[in-house]
Amino acid sequence: MSDNKSTPDWPNDWQALQRQYWNAWADLTRAQTAGATPDAAAPWHEGLEQWSRMFGSAGKQSDAAERMMSGAKSFLSLMQSMLSFAAGKDAGAINVPSWLEAMRGGMGMPGFGAPMAMPGFDASMFKAMPGFDPALFGSMPGFDPKAFGSMPGFDASLLNNPMSKALREIAGQGVKGFEQLAAGAEPMLQQMQTEAMSWLKAPAFGYAREHQEHYQKMALAFVEFKQASNQYNALMMKSSQRSFEILEDKLAERSEPGRQIDSMRALYDLWVDSAEEAYAEITLSDEFRKVYGDVVNAQMRVRSQMQAEVERIGVDLGMPTRSELNSVHKRLHELRRELRDAPLAAPAEDGVIAQLRAEVEELKRVVLNSSPQTKKLAPSAPATPRKPAPAKAAAKPSSAPAANVVRLPSAAEKRGRNADTSAQRARSAKRRPARRAVRAVAVPSNPVSAMNEATGSFGDAIAAIRRQMAPHAGKKKKRKGAAFSQPAKQSPISARANPGKPRRSKP
Amino acid sequence: MNPIRIEPQRALEEAVRFNQKLAAGMKVLRTLDDVSYGPTEREEVYREDKLVLYRFRGKNAPTNKVPLLIAYALVNRPYMVDLQDDRSLVKNLLALGEDVYLIDWGYPDQSDRYLTLDDYINGYIRRCVDFVAKKHKVDKINLLGICQGGAFSLCFASIYPEKIRNLITMVTPVDFHTPDNMLSHWTRGMDVDLFVDTLGNVPADLMNWCYLTLKPVRLFQQKYVGMVDILDDKAELENFLRMEKWIFDSPDQAGEAFRQFIKDFYQGNKLVNGGLKIGPRDVSLKNIKMPVLNIFAEQDHLVPPSASRPLQGLIGTKDYTQLAFKGGHIGIYVSGRAQREVPSAIHDWLAQR
């Protein structure tokens, strides 16, 4: 290209470049498609639309292909816009300030909410932007601002506000499509705003007061969300503006010979660096922290209100609700935890057992020290219960009773009972209360052995030992013994199973 | 002098070349099957709920008698440590003689919504550690925590110091309130109770978007412009796609665990400020008296180095080693430099203890 091209020639040169581009593109695509070559003045990224259609079914990699095409479109649009400024002028003599000015309006920062009919988008803000002149874009051959609206994080039509979009599209519990619900509520919201916010805070009354109050809350939440989104978008706009200031600074550093930017890719990369710097600057500010929190919280309030409404409808229709399911999940989870914690609780349980063992040892010591009682319970002078032992117990006579263990009477002994002397009867009568309580339980002077031999519970054995220690004990003594045999500390397992109830021995 | 000196004809050629690469590359892209990952042989040794504990098998028997358990973050899938044959932390550790186990947390669903940090740390991790220790007949094992898993590992080592012989943390946030921590900055204005009460589990897509918006232009766009450059290189393209898969293959976050993590770590910064409780148990980093190796990435935008460095002053051990890796949060596992430097640094450090 000539270095001294007169200015009036540049449109022709630009058209020539456009033609070259599309011819080259057509050569590439001829083998792939029968599609017609686009008009020479068409935005370059439109060629990519055909690529996208062509490779729309890029097998398993369709998602990646889509994301790549989105980035490629942005890059090509930038190239085309740059060339529209350069064409016909001295080689590379782009008027940087005016180019930047033009780009300012077209290249939004991620989060920049341009022409998107989303709750929270305020188009008037866009027009009021200093330095933005939409007419400029219309006069730039080949430049299509819409191109910048087609990629995530870059411009409008796909994602103006990535966070907001992400929040809107997520499938939260009870509310699947926030987008649709939000869109449905938009007319109502518009009306509410027109009629004034005060209506939303007016007290509800009458038959439908609950419903009215709920709808008021939902509408208020929507309004707050919209306001918060506006604030968020305003900060993204600020970030976008700041990115061009940084880009200008970076370009100024490259004015020296040898440091000039001589490729579109280098310029693009420099813009990306600038945009990221500006974004970090803004998003690390205290103001952003508050606005970010506000927009997230506001949307959660809207969602929450919607969920409540969905629940109400579900209940009216007799459908199971999310709350009910959550309740089941929670209970199941608590049960699961209890089961898993059981091994953990073992040491505590061991502690209880150790305590009981110590108690038993103490009892043993006491029993052994009370020799007269022990002697009376010796096998040489077995107690002979007045009533016969139950058949079950009698069927399992102890073949080799240990020392100091009172065994059940054998059949011979039972027969011999009839030959008891009256003196024996009198002695037996004195022991009657204790024996009645013990029933068929063999009560030893050795309590551990008694536990092993007895068919009753551990508590019974302890009680029996106590009675043996004090054979004439009345009701008062008995109660004391029962209290003593109760574990001082509840085991974690029983505590969970019976919260608030003390652990008890079997009756 | 004008800083931009782009000749239109040259720019046009650049645009055409770009298209050519796209055309050629798209053909390659269309032929590629779904990418595979996790090439190292492994066996499932323990399972509980959705958690699976794997033991990896190297070509040779391990020489280190003390097994190494890797606890990964909940927010991404753990196959990042064994992404592909020539980019595998696990494979390199095995080759050096380590006996490597890995916790795969699985994908929580709504029934896991009530899982708490107590469940994860005093429950899952403890049982995995006990299992591995019992299997190897040792009292203590080596624990390697990555990112959020590193924060969990710090808690675990503080609560159960008797179970951990050596602790390694990789790209682990400790001080969540450093001024360059963008994620922390954003979460501090959030009403996390309202957030979790409303969403239940936190959707993976939302988490991904949040991470991508930390560097939106680079991650939403520039990366894909760069992808065009490698479209004609099948091997490179597969590497790129494998990474793409990993980035977007994320589990939902169990609501209650998320709530507590944001409140106590991001908002309360309790690892530094104290007062952290995991279930009924107190966490104090001063209890960590075993040797500690702390590895972080100098260009980490998710966990800035400033968030990891303070560990040294907070733990109770004098045997502390710090390794600053030249790379980013992901590069520390998958870059060529990482393959050369990170596994050997871990192995050598362990071998000395």
Contacts between the chains, C-beta under 8 A, distances in Angstrom:
chain1	res1	chain2	res2	distance
A	1	B	7	6.4
A	1	B	8	6.0
A	1	B	9	5.4
A	13	B	8	7.2
A	17	B	8	5.9
A	17	B	9	7.5
A	17	B	12	5.2
A	20	B	12	5.8
A	20	B	16	7.8
A	21	B	12	5.9
A	21	B	15	6.0
A	21	B	16	6.5
A	24	B	16	4.2
A	24	B	19	6.9
A	24	B	20	8.0
A	25	B	16	7.4
A	25	B	19	5.6
A	28	B	19	5.8
A	28	B	20	6.1
A	28	B	23	4.6
A	29	B	23	7.2
A	32	B	23	7.4
A	44	B	15	6.4
A	47	B	19	6.6
A	48	B	22	7.3
A	51	B	22	6.0
A	51	B	23	7.2
A	51	B	26	6.4
A	54	B	26	7.4
A	55	B	26	4.5
A	55	B	29	7.0
A	55	B	30	6.1
A	57	B	30	7.9
A	58	B	26	6.9
A	58	B	29	5.2
A	58	B	30	5.1
A	59	B	29	7.8
A	59	B	30	5.5
A	59	B	31	7.5
A	59	B	32	6.9
A	59	B	33	7.4
A	60	B	32	6.8
A	60	B	33	5.8
A	60	B	34	4.3
A	61	B	29	5.1
A	61	B	30	7.5
A	61	B	32	5.6
A	61	B	241	6.2
A	63	B	244	7.9
A	63	B	248	7.7
A	64	B	29	7.4
A	64	B	227	7.6
A	64	B	240	7.9
A	64	B	241	5.7
A	64	B	244	5.3
A	65	B	26	7.1
A	65	B	29	5.7
A	67	B	224	5.2
A	67	B	244	7.9
A	68	B	224	4.4
A	68	B	227	4.9
A	68	B	228	6.6
A	69	B	224	8.0
A	70	B	221	7.2
A	70	B	224	6.6
A	71	B	220	7.7
A	71	B	221	4.5
A	71	B	222	7.0
A	71	B	223	7.1
A	71	B	224	3.1
A	71	B	225	4.6
A	71	B	227	7.3
A	71	B	228	7.9
A	72	B	18	7.2
A	72	B	22	6.3
A	72	B	224	6.9
A	72	B	225	6.4
A	72	B	228	6.0
A	74	B	221	5.7
A	74	B	225	7.5
A	75	B	18	7.2
A	75	B	225	4.7
A	76	B	15	6.4
A	76	B	18	6.9
A	79	B	11	6.1
A	79	B	14	6.9
A	79	B	15	5.0
A	79	B	18	7.8
A	80	B	15	7.5
A	82	B	4	7.8
A	82	B	6	6.5
A	82	B	11	6.6
A	83	B	8	5.3
A	83	B	11	5.3
A	83	B	12	6.7
A	83	B	15	7.9
A	86	B	6	6.0
A	86	B	7	7.7
A	86	B	8	4.7
A	86	B	11	7.0
A	87	B	8	4.9
A	91	B	5	7.2
A	91	B	7	4.8
A	91	B	8	7.7
A	92	B	2	6.6
A	92	B	4	6.3
A	92	B	5	3.5
A	92	B	6	5.2
A	92	B	7	5.7
A	93	B	2	5.8
A	93	B	5	8.0
A	94	B	2	6.8
A	94	B	4	5.0
A	94	B	6	7.0
A	96	B	2	6.5
A	96	B	3	6.5
A	96	B	4	6.0
A	99	B	4	7.9
A	109	B	216	7.6
A	109	B	217	7.4
A	110	B	213	6.6
A	110	B	216	3.4
A	110	B	217	6.2
A	110	B	220	6.4
A	111	B	213	7.6
A	111	B	216	7.2
A	151	B	220	7.0
A	151	B	221	6.0
A	152	B	220	4.4
A	152	B	221	7.3
A	153	B	212	7.4
A	153	B	213	7.5
A	153	B	216	4.0
A	153	B	217	5.9
A	153	B	219	7.4
A	153	B	220	3.0
A	153	B	221	5.8
A	154	B	217	6.7
A	154	B	220	6.6
A	154	B	221	5.2
A	159	B	220	7.7
A	162	B	209	5.9
A	162	B	212	7.1
A	162	B	213	5.1
A	162	B	216	6.2
A	162	B	220	7.2
A	163	B	209	6.6
A	163	B	210	7.3
A	163	B	213	5.7
A	165	B	209	7.7
A	166	B	205	6.7
A	166	B	206	5.4
A	166	B	209	3.5
A	166	B	210	7.3
A	166	B	213	8.0
A	167	B	206	6.9
A	169	B	205	7.3
A	170	B	199	7.4
A	170	B	203	4.6
A	170	B	205	5.9
A	170	B	206	4.9
A	171	B	203	6.4
A	172	B	198	6.3
A	172	B	199	4.7
A	172	B	200	7.1
A	172	B	203	7.3
A	173	B	110	7.4
A	173	B	198	7.7
A	173	B	199	6.5
A	173	B	200	4.2
A	251	B	3	4.2
A	251	B	4	6.9
A	252	B	3	6.7
A	253	B	3	7.8
A	254	B	3	4.2
A	255	B	1	4.9
A	255	B	2	7.3
A	255	B	3	4.8
A	256	B	1	7.0
A	257	B	1	6.5
A	259	B	3	7.7
A	260	B	1	7.0
A	260	B	2	7.2
A	260	B	3	5.6
A	260	B	4	6.8
A	260	B	5	4.4
A	261	B	3	6.1
A	261	B	4	5.0
A	261	B	5	6.8
A	261	B	6	6.8
A	262	B	5	5.3
A	262	B	6	6.0
A	262	B	7	7.7
A	262	B	10	7.6
A	263	B	6	6.5
A	263	B	10	7.4
A	263	B	11	7.5
A	263	B	14	6.1
A	264	B	6	6.3
A	264	B	11	5.2
A	264	B	14	5.3
A	264	B	15	7.3
A	265	B	14	6.8
A	267	B	4	6.4
A	267	B	6	7.0
A	268	B	222	7.8
A	268	B	225	7.1
A	269	B	222	7.2
A	272	B	217	5.1
A	272	B	218	6.1
A	272	B	221	7.6
A	272	B	222	4.7
A	275	B	217	4.5
A	276	B	215	5.8
A	276	B	216	7.9
A	276	B	217	5.7
A	276	B	218	5.8
A	279	B	215	7.8
A	279	B	216	6.5
A	279	B	217	7.2
A	280	B	182	7.2
A	283	B	182	6.3
A	283	B	185	7.5
A	283	B	186	7.4
A	284	B	179	7.2
A	284	B	180	7.3
A	284	B	182	6.2
A	284	B	185	5.8
A	288	B	185	7.8
A	288	B	186	7.9
A	289	B	185	5.5
A	289	B	186	6.7
A	289	B	188	6.1
A	289	B	189	4.7
A	290	B	189	5.5
A	291	B	189	8.0
A	292	B	186	5.1
A	292	B	189	5.7
A	292	B	190	7.7
A	293	B	186	7.9
A	293	B	188	7.4
A	293	B	189	2.3
A	293	B	190	5.2
A	293	B	191	7.4
A	294	B	189	7.1
A	296	B	189	7.8
A	296	B	190	5.3
A	296	B	191	7.9
A	296	B	195	6.8
A	297	B	189	7.9
A	297	B	190	6.6
A	297	B	191	4.8
A	297	B	194	6.1
A	297	B	195	7.7
A	300	B	191	7.1
A	300	B	194	4.7
A	300	B	195	5.5
A	300	B	198	4.5
A	300	B	199	7.5
A	301	B	194	6.9
A	303	B	198	5.0
A	303	B	199	7.6
A	304	B	194	7.0
A	304	B	197	7.2
A	304	B	198	4.7
A	307	B	198	6.9
A	322	B	200	7.8
A	325	B	110	7.2
A	326	B	110	8.0
A	326	B	113	7.0
A	326	B	200	7.2
A	329	B	110	6.5
A	329	B	111	5.3
A	329	B	113	5.8
A	329	B	114	6.1
A	330	B	114	5.2
A	332	B	111	7.1
A	333	B	111	7.8
A	333	B	112	8.0
A	333	B	113	8.0
A	333	B	114	4.1
A	333	B	115	7.2
A	334	B	114	7.7
A	336	B	49	8.0
A	337	B	119	6.9
A	337	B	123	7.6
A	340	B	123	6.3
A	340	B	127	8.0
